[in-house]
């Protein structure tokens, strides 16, 4: 095993960079997508997306007359509830 040392300023910078990357990931997961963006994200066609939405298989919410999707919900589609 090896050891190395870094000064306080380098450590603070490293810590800041790591925290910034985690924050970006959380923001990306909470991003709101429209129907075409959601279909592209899932790599399916818009009609297929609408079929899944109408069957209750893909969670969404409405903004006026438009469907919106949370990226975090789409990422969790394949995860089991058990």
N, C-alpha and C positions, 0 to 999 in steps of 0.2 A: 504494500500500500504506500501511497505517496502523500505528502503534505505540501501545501502551499499557503502563502499568506497574501492578503491584499489589504490595502490601506482602507480606512474608514470611508473616504470619498468614493473609491471604486465600489465598495460594498453597497453604499447608498444608491449609487447609480444602477448597479445590477439589480438591486431590490426594486427600485422604481420601474425598471424595464419589465421585470417579471410581473409586477402588479398591473402595469399598463396592458400587457398582453392578456391577462385574465379579464380585465374590464372590457377589452375589445370583444372577446369571445362572448361575454354575457350580453353585450349590446347587439351583436350579430344574431344571437339566438332569439332575442325579443323583437327582431325586425318584423314589420308588418308588410305582407306581400299582397299584391292584387292577384286576380285569377290567372292572368297569363304568366306572371312571375312564379306563382305557386306551381302551375303546370310544368314550367321549365325546370324549376327546382326539383320536382318529383320525376322529371323525365317522362311525362305522360302528355297526352293531347288535352286541349281544353274540353272537348266533349267527354273524355274519360274522367277528368277532374269533376265536371258537373254531375256525372253519373254517381261518382263516389260521394259527393256532397249531398245529393238528393237521397242517397241510401243511408245517410248518417255515418258514413265510414271516415269522413274527413271533417274535423271540426273547423268551423268558420264563424264569422260574425258579419253583420251587415253594417255598412256605412252608407246611409241613404238606400239606393237600389243596388249597390255594389257589394259583392262578397269580398271579404278580407280574411287573410290567414296569418297566423303567428308562425314564424319560422320554427320556434321551439315546439309548437304542436306538430308541425310536419316532421321534425326530427324524431319525435317520440312515437310516430305512427307504428313503427315495427317493434316497439317494446311491449312486452307482455305485462298485463296488469296483475299477474300472480306473483 
